[in-house]
Amino acid sequence: MRSEADLESRVSRIKEILWELVEADEDERARILRAVREESPELADEVESLWRFDQDQASVPNQGRFAPGSRVGPFEIVEKLGSGGMGHVYLARQETPVRRRVALKVVRWGLDTAQVLVRFEGERQALAMMDHPAIAKVFDAGHTEDGRPYFVMEHVDGQPVTAYCDRTRLALPDRLRLFVRICAGVQHAHQKGVIHRDLKPSNILVEEIDGIPSPKIIDFGVAKALTGKLVEHATLTGVGVLVGTPDYMSPEQARLGGSD
């Protein structure tokens, strides 16, 4: 029979794993679950059961999702572009005061916990601080009718940087020029006092503007301020908590030190 301390430790471990699953993409989730099963088959069974339940709840029709033609504030939903750890991203249309297509990101229904809301607000604030051609711009922000926060940014009709380079067979000199533009965007964020912490191909999209590849850095969901906090109620990332994507993270992140 487990002691109360053992139960608390197990619950804490399960929460930690579930949070990693929420933030990971599909391939990374599979890797995490394999590692947990190697650690403890019993623990893996519990985690997988809870994860399936969460996904079943999230898949209930119309539960917190927006159908084409529905409105979020002044924006009309066109289609769903994808989902991330914290939210869904939609292609939307704005008619006034200007006509344009935008990307609208909203917190997933049922995931509006204090921790998720703080991170989502941190991403909004981080992007709002940026003013660089290699970083997606924020246009607007607000709350849905059911109280979930959203923000609206420029729609980047591009591909992950590696996929773009492979598809276009971009020559080495052109790849280096593209890399320099990406580095300039990262440097701009650093000059604004923000570290992205999850730079990877899927978070660097490339679209062609007048025939020239133009990179856009997106998804500042786990960004960190170098000084102070991005939002008032932000908490420090705990020692031993993995932040980012293992295959692409910096040595400092991979060492699981006190990154904040």
C-alpha positions in Angstrom: 0.0 0.0 0.0 1.4 3.3 -1.0 2.0 6.1 1.6 0.4 9.5 1.2 3.8 10.9 0.2 4.2 8.2 -2.5 0.8 9.0 -3.9 1.5 12.7 -4.0 4.8 12.0 -5.8 3.0 9.7 -8.3 0.3 12.2 -9.0 2.9 14.9 -9.5 4.8 12.7 -11.9 1.6 12.0 -13.9 0.8 15.7 -14.2 4.3 16.4 -15.4 4.1 13.7 -18.1 0.6 14.9 -19.2 1.9 18.4 -19.5 4.8 17.2 -21.7 2.2 15.4 -23.9 0.1 18.5 -24.2 3.0 20.5 -25.5 4.5 17.8 -27.8 3.7 17.1 -31.4 2.6 13.6 -32.5 6.0 12.1 -33.0 7.3 13.6 -29.7 4.3 12.2 -27.8 5.1 8.7 -29.1 8.7 9.1 -27.9 7.5 10.3 -24.4 5.1 7.4 -24.0 7.7 4.9 -24.9 10.1 6.3 -22.4 7.4 6.3 -19.7 6.6 2.6 -20.4 10.3 1.8 -20.1 10.3 3.6 -16.8 7.2 1.9 -15.4 4.5 -0.1 -17.4 2.0 0.6 -14.7 2.6 4.3 -14.8 2.4 4.3 -18.6 -1.0 2.6 -18.4 -2.3 5.3 -16.1 -0.9 8.1 -18.2 -2.2 6.6 -21.5 -5.7 6.1 -20.0 -5.8 9.7 -18.8 -4.5 11.0 -22.2 -7.1 9.0 -24.1 -9.9 10.4 -21.9 -8.6 13.9 -22.5 -8.5 13.4 -26.3 -12.0 11.8 -26.2 -13.3 14.9 -24.4 -11.6 17.2 -26.8 -13.1 15.4 -29.8 -16.7 15.9 -28.8 -18.3 17.7 -31.7 -18.6 21.5 -31.4 -17.0 21.5 -28.0 -15.1 24.8 -28.0 -14.4 24.6 -31.7 -15.4 27.0 -34.4 -17.1 26.0 -37.6 -16.4 27.8 -40.9 -18.5 30.9 -41.1 -18.7 31.4 -37.3 -17.4 34.6 -35.7 -14.8 35.3 -33.0 -15.1 39.0 -32.2 -14.8 40.8 -35.6 -13.2 37.8 -37.3 -15.0 35.2 -39.5 -13.6 31.7 -39.3 -12.6 30.2 -42.7 -11.1 26.9 -41.7 -9.0 25.2 -39.0 -5.3 25.2 -39.7 -4.1 22.9 -36.9 -3.7 22.4 -33.2 -0.8 22.8 -30.8 -0.3 22.0 -27.2 -2.3 24.9 -25.8 -4.7 25.9 -28.6 -6.3 25.6 -32.0 -5.2 27.8 -34.9 -7.8 29.0 -37.5 -7.6 30.8 -40.8 -9.9 33.8 -40.4 -11.1 36.7 -42.4 -11.1 40.3 -41.2 -13.4 42.8 -43.1 -13.0 46.0 -41.2 -11.2 48.4 -40.7 -9.0 46.5 -43.3 -9.6 43.4 -45.4 -7.1 40.6 -44.8 -6.7 37.0 -43.9 -5.3 36.3 -40.5 -4.4 33.4 -38.2 -6.5 33.2 -35.0 -5.1 31.2 -32.1 -7.4 30.3 -29.2 -6.9 28.2 -26.0 -8.3 24.7 -26.4 -11.6 24.1 -24.6 -11.0 22.4 -21.3 -7.3 23.4 -21.1 -7.9 26.8 -19.6 -6.0 26.0 -16.4 -4.0 28.8 -14.7 -0.7 27.4 -16.1 -2.0 27.3 -19.7 -3.6 30.7 -19.5 -0.4 32.2 -18.1 1.7 30.6 -21.0 -0.9 31.7 -23.6 -0.8 35.3 -22.3 3.0 35.1 -22.3 3.0 34.1 -25.9 0.6 37.0 -26.8 2.8 39.5 -24.9 6.1 38.1 -26.4 4.7 38.4 -30.0 3.3 41.9 -29.3 6.8 43.1 -28.3 8.2 42.1 -31.7 8.6 44.2 -34.8 10.7 42.3 -37.3 10.0 40.9 -40.7 11.2 37.4 -39.6 8.7 37.2 -36.7 4.9 36.9 -37.1 3.1 40.0 -36.1 0.2 40.2 -33.7 -2.8 42.3 -34.8 -5.4 41.9 -32.1 -6.4 40.0 -29.0 -9.5 39.3 -27.0 -11.8 36.7 -25.4 -14.3 34.3 -27.0 -18.0 34.3 -25.8 -17.1 31.4 -23.4 -14.2 33.4 -21.9 -11.2 31.8 -23.6 -8.4 34.1 -24.7 -7.4 34.4 -28.3 -5.0 36.4 -30.3 -4.8 37.3 -34.0 -1.6 37.4 -36.0 -0.5 37.6 -39.6 -1.3 34.4 -41.6 1.9 32.8 -42.9 1.1 30.7 -45.9 4.4 28.8 -45.7 6.2 25.5 -45.0 8.6 24.5 -42.2 12.0 25.7 -43.2 13.5 22.2 -43.8 10.5 21.2 -45.9 10.8 24.3 -48.0 14.5 23.9 -48.6 14.0 20.3 -49.6 11.0 21.0 -51.9 12.7 23.9 -53.7 16.1 22.2 -53.7 17.5 25.5 -52.4 21.1 26.0 -53.2 23.6 26.3 -50.4 24.2 30.0 -50.8 20.5 30.7 -50.7 20.1 28.4 -47.6 22.7 30.4 -45.9 21.0 33.7 -46.8 17.8 32.3 -45.4 19.6 31.2 -42.2 20.9 34.7 -41.8 17.4 36.1 -42.0 16.2 33.7 -39.3 19.2 34.6 -37.1 18.3 38.2 -37.5 14.8 37.5 -36.2 16.1 35.5 -33.2 18.6 38.4 -32.4 15.7 40.8 -32.5 13.8 38.8 -29.9 16.9 38.6 -27.7 17.3 42.4 -28.0 13.7 42.7 -26.8 14.7 40.5 -23.9 12.9 37.3 -25.0 14.2 33.8 -25.5 12.1 31.6 -27.7 13.2 28.2 -26.2 11.5 26.1 -28.9 13.1 26.9 -32.2 12.6 24.0 -34.6 11.7 23.6 -38.3 7.9 23.5 -37.6 8.2 26.9 -35.7 10.1 28.6 -38.6 7.8 28.9 -41.7 9.0 30.0 -45.1 6.8 31.7 -47.7 7.8 33.3 -50.9 7.3 37.0 -51.3 8.1 38.4 -54.8 10.0 35.1 -55.4 12.3 35.5 -52.4 12.0 33.1 -49.5 10.9 34.9 -46.4 11.1 33.2 -43.0 8.7 33.8 -40.1 9.3 32.6 -36.5 6.1 31.5 -34.8 4.9 29.9 -31.5 6.4 31.7 -28.6 4.4 29.5 -26.2 7.3 28.6 -23.9 9.3 31.9 -24.4 11.1 33.3 -21.4 11.9 36.9 -20.5 15.5 37.6 -19.8 14.6 40.2 -17.2 11.3 40.3 -15.3 8.3 38.4 -16.5 6.2 38.5 -19.7 3.0 38.5 -17.7 2.3 39.5 -14.1 1.4 36.1 -12.7 4.0 34.0 -14.5 5.8 31.4 -12.5 9.4 30.3 -12.9 10.1 27.1 -14.7 11.1 24.6 -12.1 14.5 22.9 -12.0 14.3 19.5 -13.7 11.3 20.5 -15.9 12.0 19.9 -19.6 11.0 22.9 -21.7 11.2 22.7 -25.5 11.7 19.9 -28.0 14.6 17.5 -27.1 15.8 17.1 -30.7 16.3 20.8 -31.1 16.8 22.3 -27.7 20.0 24.0 -26.5 22.5 22.3 -24.3 21.4 24.5 -21.4 17.8 23.3 -21.7 18.8 19.7 -22.1 20.9 19.8 -18.9 17.6 20.4 -17.0 19.3 23.1 -14.9 17.6 26.1 -13.4 16.8 27.6 -16.7 14.8 30.5 -15.2 
